[in-house]
């Protein structure tokens, strides 16, 4: 059973998402909260697989709540998905650096919401949609806001000494927003082979998930922004 916590100060959003998730046999909402502080408390109490986190909340915003959750070694199994009203919310860039596994717009289709919960619970990240690739491209060009001390990501340097050539290549492709299936097609190999390379790269770079792998790829020059 996939366990979910919903953190949003808008009752309509919480109830709507909870109702949709409640229709699924393999997913359950274990808590609904309205502030960042409550989100952290719920993460510690319930240890959910997925925490749907609004960016803007009272007491403590979703960004800081995400940072505190993703840097807590006891909450390593909690995957945070940011909720945003606009698909180009500037805060999403920082959320990725703070360890979020991706983001959803609040008006997302019901099927996409359920798919996202399952994908993130399985250890993947929401990096495939076109809108997310635009975010990655903009994130990569925000050089003034990205530095070697960015929180939420352990630095991996020098990368050349940590990764094999194939692993460096796969990190670059993940950084461009390619899925395992797309990478497999590009390399003419199985998805299992790609998953192995991605998993090994994540382990060596201490990345929580693919989202942090994207951050590392751009911070260390392993990926170029996708063409507009």
C-alpha positions as CSV (number, residue, x, y, z in Angstrom):
1,X,0.0,0.0,0.0
2,X,1.4,3.4,-1.0
3,X,1.0,5.9,1.9
4,X,0.4,9.6,1.1
5,X,0.3,12.8,3.1
6,X,-1.3,15.9,1.6
7,X,0.0,19.3,2.8
8,X,-1.9,22.3,1.5
9,X,-3.7,25.2,3.2
10,X,-6.6,25.1,0.7
11,X,-9.3,22.7,1.8
12,X,-10.6,22.3,-1.7
13,X,-7.3,21.0,-2.9
14,X,-6.8,18.7,0.0
15,X,-10.3,17.2,-0.2
16,X,-10.1,16.9,-4.0
17,X,-6.8,15.1,-4.0
18,X,-7.8,12.9,-1.1
19,X,-11.0,11.9,-2.9
20,X,-9.2,10.9,-6.1
21,X,-6.6,9.0,-4.2
22,X,-9.2,7.2,-2.1
23,X,-10.6,5.6,-5.3
24,X,-7.4,3.6,-5.7
25,X,-7.0,0.2,-4.0
26,X,-3.2,0.5,-3.6
27,X,-3.0,4.1,-2.4
28,X,-4.2,5.7,0.9
29,X,-4.1,9.1,2.4
30,X,-2.8,8.8,5.9
31,X,-2.9,12.5,6.9
32,X,-4.0,15.9,5.6
33,X,-2.2,19.0,7.0
34,X,-2.3,22.7,6.4
35,X,1.2,24.1,7.3
36,X,4.8,23.3,6.6
37,X,5.4,22.6,10.3
38,X,2.5,20.1,10.3
39,X,3.9,18.5,7.1
40,X,7.2,17.8,8.9
41,X,5.4,16.4,11.9
42,X,3.2,14.2,9.7
43,X,6.3,13.0,7.8
44,X,7.9,11.9,11.1
45,X,4.8,10.4,12.5
46,X,3.5,8.5,9.4
47,X,6.6,8.0,7.3
48,X,4.6,8.2,4.0
49,X,5.9,7.1,0.7
50,X,4.8,10.3,-0.9
51,X,4.2,13.8,0.5
52,X,2.3,16.2,-1.7
53,X,3.6,19.6,-0.6
54,X,2.2,23.0,-1.4
55,X,4.9,25.6,-2.0
56,X,3.1,28.4,-0.2
57,X,1.8,27.7,3.3
58,X,1.5,29.5,6.6
59,X,4.0,29.1,9.5
60,X,6.6,27.4,7.3
61,X,6.6,27.3,3.5
62,X,6.8,24.2,1.5
63,X,10.4,24.8,0.4
64,X,11.8,24.9,3.9
65,X,9.6,22.0,5.0
66,X,11.0,20.0,2.1
67,X,14.6,20.9,3.0
68,X,14.1,19.7,6.5
69,X,12.5,16.5,5.5
70,X,15.0,15.6,2.7
71,X,18.0,16.3,4.9
72,X,16.6,14.2,7.8
73,X,18.3,10.7,7.5
74,X,15.4,9.1,9.3
75,X,13.0,10.3,6.5
76,X,15.0,8.9,3.6
77,X,12.0,7.0,2.3
78,X,9.7,10.1,2.1
79,X,9.5,11.4,-1.4
80,X,8.2,15.0,-1.7
81,X,6.2,16.2,-4.7
82,X,5.7,20.0,-4.8
83,X,2.2,21.3,-5.6
84,X,2.1,24.6,-7.6
85,X,-0.6,26.7,-9.2
86,X,1.5,27.7,-12.2
87,X,3.6,25.3,-14.2
88,X,6.5,27.7,-14.3
89,X,6.6,28.7,-10.7
90,X,10.1,30.0,-9.9
91,X,10.1,28.2,-6.6
92,X,10.2,24.9,-8.3
93,X,13.9,25.3,-9.2
94,X,14.8,25.7,-5.6
95,X,12.5,22.8,-4.6
96,X,14.5,20.5,-6.8
97,X,17.7,21.6,-5.2
98,X,16.1,21.0,-1.8
99,X,15.5,17.4,-2.7
100,X,11.9,17.4,-4.1
101,X,11.2,14.5,-6.4
102,X,9.3,16.6,-8.8
103,X,6.2,18.7,-9.0
104,X,2.5,18.7,-10.0
105,X,0.3,21.6,-11.0
106,X,-2.8,21.7,-8.8
107,X,-5.2,21.4,-11.8
108,X,-3.5,18.2,-13.0
109,X,-5.7,15.5,-14.5
110,X,-6.8,12.8,-12.1
111,X,-5.0,10.0,-14.0
112,X,-1.8,12.1,-14.0
113,X,-2.1,12.6,-10.2
114,X,-2.4,8.9,-9.6
115,X,0.4,8.0,-12.0
116,X,2.6,10.6,-10.4
117,X,2.1,9.2,-6.9
118,X,2.9,5.7,-8.1
119,X,6.0,6.8,-10.1
120,X,7.5,8.8,-7.1
121,X,6.6,6.0,-4.6
122,X,8.6,3.7,-6.8
123,X,11.7,5.9,-6.5
124,X,11.4,7.7,-9.9
125,X,11.1,11.4,-10.4
126,X,8.6,13.5,-12.4
127,X,10.9,14.7,-15.1
128,X,9.4,13.5,-18.3
129,X,6.6,16.0,-19.2
130,X,7.5,18.8,-21.6
131,X,6.7,21.4,-19.0
132,X,9.2,19.9,-16.7
133,X,11.9,20.0,-19.3
134,X,11.2,23.7,-19.7
135,X,11.8,24.1,-16.0
136,X,15.0,22.1,-16.2
137,X,16.2,24.4,-19.0
138,X,15.4,27.5,-17.0
139,X,16.9,26.0,-13.9
140,X,20.1,25.3,-15.8
141,X,20.5,28.9,-17.0
142,X,20.0,30.4,-13.5
143,X,23.7,30.3,-12.9
144,X,23.7,33.2,-10.4
145,X,21.4,31.2,-8.2
146,X,23.2,27.9,-8.3
147,X,26.5,27.3,-6.5
148,X,28.6,24.5,-5.1
149,X,27.0,24.9,-1.7
150,X,23.4,24.5,-2.8
151,X,21.5,22.8,-0.1
152,X,19.9,19.4,-0.5
153,X,22.6,17.9,-2.6
154,X,25.9,16.4,-1.5
155,X,28.6,17.5,-3.7
156,X,30.4,14.9,-5.9
157,X,33.8,16.1,-7.0
158,X,35.6,15.2,-9.0
159,X,33.0,13.4,-11.0
160,X,35.5,11.9,-13.3
161,X,36.9,9.9,-10.5
162,X,33.6,8.6,-9.3
163,X,31.7,7.7,-12.5
164,X,32.5,5.4,-15.4
165,X,32.2,6.9,-18.9
166,X,28.8,5.2,-19.4
167,X,27.6,6.5,-16.0
168,X,28.6,10.1,-16.9
169,X,26.7,9.7,-20.1
170,X,23.6,8.5,-18.5
171,X,23.7,11.3,-15.9
172,X,23.8,13.8,-18.8
173,X,20.8,12.2,-20.5
174,X,18.8,12.1,-17.3
175,X,19.8,15.8,-16.9
176,X,18.2,16.5,-20.3
177,X,14.9,15.0,-19.0
178,X,15.1,11.7,-20.8
179,X,13.2,8.7,-19.3
180,X,14.8,5.3,-18.9
181,X,12.7,4.1,-21.9
182,X,14.0,7.0,-24.1
183,X,17.6,6.4,-23.0
184,X,17.2,2.7,-23.7
185,X,16.0,3.5,-27.2
186,X,18.9,5.9,-27.8
187,X,21.4,3.3,-26.7
188,X,19.7,0.2,-28.2
189,X,19.8,-1.6,-24.8
190,X,17.2,-2.8,-22.3
191,X,15.5,-0.6,-19.7
192,X,17.0,-2.8,-17.1
193,X,20.5,-1.9,-18.3
194,X,19.7,1.8,-18.1
195,X,18.2,1.4,-14.6
196,X,21.4,-0.2,-13.5
197,X,23.6,2.6,-14.7
198,X,21.2,5.3,-13.2
199,X,21.1,3.4,-9.9
200,X,24.9,3.2,-9.7
201,X,25.3,6.8,-10.6
202,X,22.8,7.9,-7.9
203,X,24.6,5.8,-5.3
204,X,28.0,7.2,-6.2
205,X,26.7,10.8,-6.2
206,X,24.6,10.4,-3.1
207,X,21.5,11.5,-5.0
208,X,18.1,10.8,-3.4
209,X,16.5,10.3,-6.8
210,X,16.6,11.4,-10.4
211,X,15.6,14.9,-9.6
212,X,18.8,15.5,-7.6
213,X,20.7,13.7,-10.4
214,X,19.5,16.5,-12.7
215,X,20.7,19.1,-10.3
216,X,24.1,17.5,-10.1
217,X,24.4,17.1,-13.9
218,X,24.0,20.8,-14.4
219,X,26.1,21.9,-11.5
220,X,29.0,19.9,-12.8
221,X,28.6,20.4,-16.5
222,X,27.4,16.9,-17.4
223,X,24.3,18.1,-19.2
224,X,23.2,20.9,-21.5
225,X,19.8,22.4,-21.4
226,X,17.4,20.9,-23.9
227,X,16.6,22.9,-27.0
228,X,13.7,25.3,-26.6
